[in-house]
Amino acid sequence: MTETDDARTGPTVAVPQIAVDDLAVDRNVDRIRDRVAALPEVVDVAVFPEYALTGFVADDRLGTTALDRTAALDRLSAIADDNDVALTAGYVERDGDELFNAIAYVSPSDSRFGGSRGREARTHGARTVVYRKRHLWGDEADRLAAGTERVVVDTPAGRTGLLTCYDLNFVAESAWFTERAVDALFVPGAWPAAHVRNWRLLLRARALDGVRWVVGAGRTGSASASADDDRTERRRYAGNSLVARPDGRVAAELGRGERDLTATLDRGVLADQRDLVGSVANSEK
């Protein structure tokens, strides 16, 4: 990195907004690698969407493309190390006979950030943490098992909670992280384009009710057809990645294009808003 956090008043986060190829792990990994390599050197952490490694289909092919944890973390760790950038990205995780909607946070091997410290949270090594989506939506529930644990991880953005897409709808999830005074939420998503207003609203609400930064990474493009589906109309994803400020305003956002969003999460803005509101100042850490 060419510039310190102190000089920039806070870490810089990037959301490389991408379309995902369902059931095509190698192509997705190559896309993530290329997008990370093209980011400005000032970027500390990059957040990719839900299912960024594997994609998702609601049929039996899903099991053939699912990754075990080691395979997913090895791929992401190599990219993090090569570029000295922390990463968050989603994938379908195989654990025995069960499949989960998982997101991984991976820090570079020489980073001081890593390890989960939240109550009820689960640690996966010094530099990697995995969260399994607790609230499954639509046809996910027919194919996947729900996660049970919440995750807080130390990132360049401070103490950071991990959520996935539909988790945003559940105020109890937000409240749990508010009680622990996390500084940011990272939220990979694959939100339907038809409901993009709800995606934007909920990201802003979760920033406001917890007085924290929220980084939403939305998948763009369209879903692949299921094996038994010959329709030309497929689910379109919203994109609309955005960074919401601790006062609920939008700091930066994208439309549906495959572009990069970058934003600095100003520590002074967070501190000032918490001083103003007061609701998080005495929360448990």
C-alpha positions as CSV (number, residue, x, y, z in Angstrom):
1,M,0.0,0.0,0.0
2,T,1.3,3.5,-0.8
3,E,-0.7,5.4,1.7
4,T,-1.4,4.8,5.4
5,D,-4.8,4.6,7.0
6,D,-3.9,7.6,9.2
7,A,-3.3,9.7,6.1
8,R,-6.5,8.7,4.5
9,T,-8.6,9.0,7.8
10,G,-9.8,5.4,7.3
11,P,-9.5,2.3,5.2
12,T,-10.5,2.1,1.6
13,V,-13.0,-0.6,0.6
14,A,-13.7,-1.7,-3.0
15,V,-16.7,-3.5,-4.4
16,P,-15.9,-5.0,-7.8
17,Q,-19.4,-5.5,-9.1
18,I,-19.6,-8.7,-11.2
19,A,-21.8,-11.0,-13.0
20,V,-21.3,-14.6,-11.9
21,D,-21.2,-17.7,-14.1
22,D,-23.3,-20.4,-12.3
23,L,-21.5,-23.7,-11.9
24,A,-18.3,-22.4,-13.4
25,V,-15.8,-22.1,-10.5
26,D,-12.7,-21.6,-12.6
27,R,-14.1,-18.8,-14.6
28,N,-15.4,-17.1,-11.5
29,V,-12.0,-17.4,-9.8
30,D,-10.3,-15.9,-12.8
31,R,-12.7,-13.0,-12.9
32,I,-12.2,-12.3,-9.2
33,R,-8.4,-12.5,-9.6
34,D,-8.4,-10.1,-12.6
35,R,-10.7,-7.6,-10.9
36,V,-8.7,-7.5,-7.7
37,A,-5.4,-7.1,-9.6
38,A,-6.9,-4.1,-11.4
39,L,-7.9,-2.3,-8.2
40,P,-6.0,0.8,-7.0
41,E,-3.1,0.1,-4.6
42,V,-4.8,2.1,-1.9
43,V,-7.6,-0.5,-1.5
44,D,-7.4,-2.4,1.8
45,V,-10.4,-4.8,1.4
46,A,-12.5,-6.0,-1.6
47,V,-16.1,-7.3,-1.1
48,F,-17.6,-9.6,-3.8
49,P,-21.2,-10.7,-4.0
50,E,-23.0,-13.8,-2.8
51,Y,-22.1,-17.0,-4.6
52,A,-19.2,-15.2,-6.3
53,L,-17.1,-18.4,-6.6
54,T,-19.8,-21.0,-7.5
55,G,-23.0,-19.3,-8.5
56,F,-26.3,-21.0,-7.6
57,V,-28.9,-23.1,-9.4
58,A,-31.9,-24.7,-7.8
59,D,-31.3,-28.3,-9.0
60,D,-29.1,-31.3,-8.4
61,R,-26.1,-29.7,-10.3
62,L,-25.5,-27.5,-7.3
63,G,-23.9,-30.3,-5.4
64,T,-21.4,-31.0,-8.1
65,T,-20.0,-27.4,-8.0
66,A,-20.1,-26.9,-4.2
67,L,-16.6,-26.3,-2.7
68,D,-15.4,-27.7,0.6
69,R,-14.0,-25.0,2.9
70,T,-10.3,-25.7,2.2
71,A,-10.8,-25.5,-1.5
72,A,-12.7,-22.1,-1.3
73,L,-10.2,-20.6,1.2
74,D,-7.2,-21.7,-0.8
75,R,-8.5,-20.0,-3.9
76,L,-9.3,-16.7,-2.1
77,S,-6.1,-16.8,0.0
78,A,-3.9,-17.0,-3.1
79,I,-5.6,-13.9,-4.5
80,A,-5.4,-12.0,-1.2
81,D,-1.6,-12.8,-0.9
82,D,-0.8,-11.9,-4.5
83,N,-2.4,-8.5,-4.2
84,D,-2.0,-7.7,-0.5
85,V,-5.7,-7.1,-0.2
86,A,-8.3,-8.7,2.1
87,L,-11.3,-10.3,0.4
88,T,-14.9,-11.2,1.2
89,A,-16.7,-13.5,-1.3
90,G,-19.6,-16.0,-1.3
91,Y,-19.8,-19.6,-2.4
92,V,-21.8,-22.8,-2.0
93,E,-20.0,-24.8,0.8
94,R,-20.1,-28.6,1.1
95,D,-19.8,-30.0,4.6
96,G,-20.4,-33.8,4.6
97,D,-23.9,-34.3,3.1
98,E,-25.0,-30.7,3.6
99,L,-24.7,-27.6,1.5
100,F,-24.6,-24.1,2.9
101,N,-24.6,-20.6,1.5
102,A,-21.3,-19.3,2.8
103,I,-19.2,-16.2,2.6
104,A,-15.5,-16.1,3.5
105,Y,-13.4,-13.3,4.8
106,V,-9.7,-13.8,4.0
107,S,-6.8,-11.4,4.9
108,P,-3.3,-11.5,3.4
109,S,-0.9,-13.8,5.2
110,D,1.1,-10.9,6.7
111,S,-1.9,-8.9,7.8
112,R,-2.7,-8.1,11.4
113,F,-6.4,-8.4,10.6
114,G,-8.1,-11.7,11.0
115,G,-9.8,-14.0,13.5
116,S,-13.3,-13.9,14.8
117,R,-13.9,-12.4,18.2
118,G,-17.7,-12.2,18.5
119,R,-19.8,-14.1,21.0
120,E,-21.3,-17.2,19.3
121,A,-18.9,-16.6,16.5
122,R,-16.7,-19.2,15.0
123,T,-13.0,-18.8,14.1
124,H,-11.4,-20.6,11.1
125,G,-7.7,-19.9,11.5
126,A,-5.7,-16.8,12.1
127,R,-6.5,-15.1,8.8
128,T,-9.8,-16.6,7.6
129,V,-13.4,-16.6,8.8
130,V,-16.5,-18.2,7.2
131,Y,-20.1,-17.2,7.8
132,R,-23.0,-19.4,6.8
133,K,-26.2,-17.6,5.8
134,R,-28.8,-18.0,8.6
135,H,-31.9,-16.9,6.7
136,L,-32.5,-18.7,3.4
137,W,-34.7,-17.2,0.7
138,G,-37.0,-18.9,-1.8
139,D,-35.5,-22.0,-3.5
140,E,-32.4,-21.8,-1.4
141,A,-34.3,-23.5,1.5
142,D,-35.0,-26.5,-0.7
143,R,-31.3,-27.1,-1.4
144,L,-29.3,-25.7,1.4
145,A,-29.0,-25.9,5.2
146,A,-29.2,-22.7,7.3
147,G,-26.3,-21.6,9.3
148,T,-26.6,-21.1,13.1
149,E,-23.7,-18.8,14.1
150,R,-23.0,-15.1,13.7
151,V,-19.6,-13.8,12.9
152,V,-17.6,-10.8,13.9
153,V,-14.1,-10.4,12.4
154,D,-11.4,-7.8,12.7
155,T,-10.9,-6.2,9.3
156,P,-9.3,-2.9,8.0
157,A,-12.7,-1.4,8.6
158,G,-12.6,-2.3,12.3
159,R,-14.8,-4.9,14.0
160,T,-17.0,-6.1,11.2
161,G,-20.1,-8.2,11.1
162,L,-20.9,-10.5,8.1
163,L,-24.4,-10.9,6.7
164,T,-25.7,-12.3,3.4
165,C,-28.4,-10.8,1.3
166,Y,-31.8,-11.8,2.8
167,D,-30.3,-11.6,6.3
168,L,-30.8,-7.8,5.9
169,N,-34.6,-8.3,6.4
170,F,-34.2,-9.5,10.0
171,V,-33.9,-6.7,12.5
172,A,-32.7,-9.2,15.2
173,E,-29.5,-9.8,13.2
174,S,-28.9,-6.0,13.0
175,A,-29.6,-5.7,16.7
176,W,-27.1,-8.4,17.7
177,F,-24.3,-6.6,15.9
178,T,-25.4,-3.2,17.3
179,E,-25.1,-4.6,20.8
180,R,-21.5,-5.5,20.0
181,A,-20.9,-2.1,18.5
182,V,-19.4,-3.3,15.3
183,D,-17.9,-0.6,13.1
184,A,-19.1,-2.0,9.8
185,L,-21.2,-4.7,8.1
186,F,-20.1,-6.4,4.9
187,V,-23.1,-7.7,3.0
188,P,-22.6,-9.8,-0.1
189,G,-25.9,-10.2,-2.0
190,A,-27.6,-11.5,-5.1
191,W,-30.8,-9.4,-4.9
192,P,-33.4,-9.7,-7.6
193,A,-33.5,-6.6,-9.9
194,A,-37.2,-6.4,-9.5
195,H,-36.8,-5.5,-5.8
196,V,-33.8,-3.2,-6.0
197,R,-35.5,-0.5,-3.9
198,N,-35.7,-2.8,-1.0
199,W,-32.0,-3.7,-1.2
200,R,-31.0,-0.1,-1.1
201,L,-33.5,0.7,1.7
202,L,-32.3,-2.1,3.9
203,L,-28.6,-1.4,3.5
204,R,-29.2,2.2,4.5
205,A,-31.5,1.1,7.4
206,R,-28.9,-1.3,8.8
207,A,-26.3,1.5,8.7
208,L,-28.6,3.9,10.5
209,D,-30.0,1.6,13.2
210,G,-26.5,0.3,14.1
211,V,-24.7,3.6,13.5
212,R,-22.0,1.9,11.4
213,W,-20.7,1.7,7.8
214,V,-22.4,-0.8,5.6
215,V,-20.9,-2.2,2.4
216,G,-23.3,-4.0,0.1
217,A,-21.9,-6.0,-2.8
218,G,-24.6,-6.8,-5.3
219,R,-24.4,-9.4,-8.0
220,T,-25.3,-8.1,-11.4
221,G,-26.2,-9.9,-14.7
222,S,-28.7,-12.8,-14.9
223,A,-29.0,-16.3,-13.5
224,S,-28.4,-19.4,-15.5
225,A,-31.4,-21.6,-16.3
226,S,-32.1,-24.6,-14.2
227,A,-31.6,-28.0,-15.8
228,D,-35.3,-28.5,-16.4
229,D,-36.0,-24.9,-17.3
230,D,-36.1,-23.9,-21.0
231,R,-37.5,-20.4,-20.5
232,T,-35.6,-17.5,-22.0
233,E,-36.6,-15.2,-19.1
234,R,-34.2,-15.7,-16.2
235,R,-33.7,-14.0,-12.9
236,R,-32.0,-10.6,-13.3
237,Y,-29.8,-9.4,-10.4
238,A,-29.9,-5.9,-9.1
239,G,-26.3,-5.0,-8.9
240,N,-26.6,-1.6,-7.2
241,S,-23.7,-2.1,-4.8
242,L,-23.4,0.7,-2.3
243,V,-21.7,2.0,0.7
244,A,-24.0,3.5,3.4
245,R,-22.7,6.0,6.0
246,P,-23.4,5.6,9.7
247,D,-26.1,8.3,9.3
248,G,-27.9,6.2,6.7
249,R,-27.0,8.3,3.7
250,V,-25.4,6.8,0.6
251,A,-21.7,7.5,0.4
252,A,-21.2,5.8,-3.0
253,E,-23.2,3.5,-5.2
254,L,-23.3,1.8,-8.6
255,G,-26.1,0.9,-11.1
256,R,-26.1,-2.5,-12.8
257,G,-22.9,-2.3,-14.8
258,E,-19.8,-4.4,-14.1
259,R,-17.8,-1.6,-12.5
260,D,-15.8,-1.0,-9.4
261,L,-17.0,1.0,-6.4
262,T,-14.4,2.4,-4.0
263,A,-15.0,4.4,-0.8
264,T,-13.0,5.4,2.3
265,L,-14.7,4.6,5.5
266,D,-13.8,7.7,7.5
267,R,-13.3,6.9,11.2
268,G,-14.1,10.5,12.1
269,V,-17.5,10.3,10.5
270,L,-18.3,7.1,12.5
271,A,-17.1,8.7,15.7
272,D,-19.0,11.9,15.2
273,Q,-22.3,10.1,14.4
274,R,-22.0,7.9,17.4
275,D,-21.4,10.9,19.6
276,L,-24.5,12.6,18.1
277,V,-26.8,9.6,18.4
278,G,-25.5,8.1,21.6
279,S,-27.3,4.7,21.2
280,V,-24.1,2.7,20.5
281,A,-21.6,4.4,22.7
282,N,-22.2,2.2,25.8
283,S,-22.9,-1.0,23.9
284,E,-21.1,-4.3,24.8
285,K,-18.0,-5.0,22.8
